[in-house]
Amino acid sequence: MSRIFEALKKTGAVNLVDESAASQNAAEFIDQTADTSALVTCATFAVASTPQARLVAISDEHGLASEKIRVLGTKLRHMAARRQLKTVLVTSSMKGEGKSVIAANLAITLAKSARVRVLLIDGDFRQPTLASKLGCTPQKALADWWRESLPVQQLLQKEKDLPLWFLPAGRFENQPLEVLQSPKLAELMKQLTEMFDWIVIDSPPMVPLADSRVWANFADGVMVVVREKYTQLDPLNRTVETLEPKKFLGIVMNDTNVSESKYYPAYYQYALNKEETQA
């Protein structure tokens, strides 16, 4: 993978997050003026905690993977304190790099740690997967809204224990680009932006589809997921070159085999025991 990052550095595409920014009170991120009355009538669901779903933010919240996601969420909140950053697009260069898993875990973590209103959107109109990963069986979705012009509260589903809402994609009969480029979707995204404090969009891969490039127009920032020993250099370079430099937040490495993973459980248990002793 070092070849990938060397190539990205040559293009000037790697944006490093400044971790020295002071932590912000979560309440500062909440839009107190937004009309959120429609959110209280949404149907509810419980996030799946099965190993197959790989939602470690729920199933293994004390593990190393969960900690890495929490660090990512903290970095995003630090960035949001310095610039406009509410809507984050999570994409990849190719299929199979784990962007949907990262998007879902990030949304869950933001909802758990910041305690603000978080919306997770399944923006993959061709092969939506988030509903099954979350264990959610939506009655209505974006595809139904496109055909029937439904109110937003009929599309959203709220996680029963978290300030997390989910907007499923559904199955589209129309070409996805027709929907993505429509004024109707632009108006819906404007409405959702006013209702939520964070919006995480799971989009299709950048190569060879144009869908993600359209989704990027709605986003304040874009994260690109790569997978160790899987991601190919040429598609990744093409993906990064496609993005607006000011919107490119950086690379998220998925499925890594890091050496500290074998030490983390013991360290966490030591820290936990220490806290209990001091209590």
TAVENGI-V789070 format. One line per field, one symbol per residue. phi: phi as a letter, one per 30 degrees, with the letter a starting at -180 (. if undefined). burial: 1 if it has 24 or more other C-alpha atoms within 12 Angstrom, else 0. A space follows every 10 residues. Layout:
# TAVENGI-V789070
phi=???
burial=???
This chain:
# TAVENGI-V789070
phi=.ddddddddd dicdccdddd dddcdedddd ddcddcdddd cddcacddbd eddhcddcdb dcdddddddd dddddddddd dcadabcccc badbdjcjdd dddddddddd dddchbdbcc cdccdcbdbd edddiccddb bedddddchd ddddcdbcdd cbdbcbcddi ccdddedddd cddddddddd ddddcbcbbc cccdddccdc edddedddcd abcccbbeib dcdddddddd ddddedcddk ccdciccddd ddcdeddddd ddddddddd
burial=0001100100 0011100000 0000000011 0000010010 0111111100 0011111100 1011111111 0111111111 0000111111 1111111111 1111111111 1111111111 1111110111 1111111101 1111110000 0111111110 0111111111 1100010011 0000100110 0111111111 1111111011 1111111111 1111111100 1110111111 1110001111 1111100000 0000000000 000000000
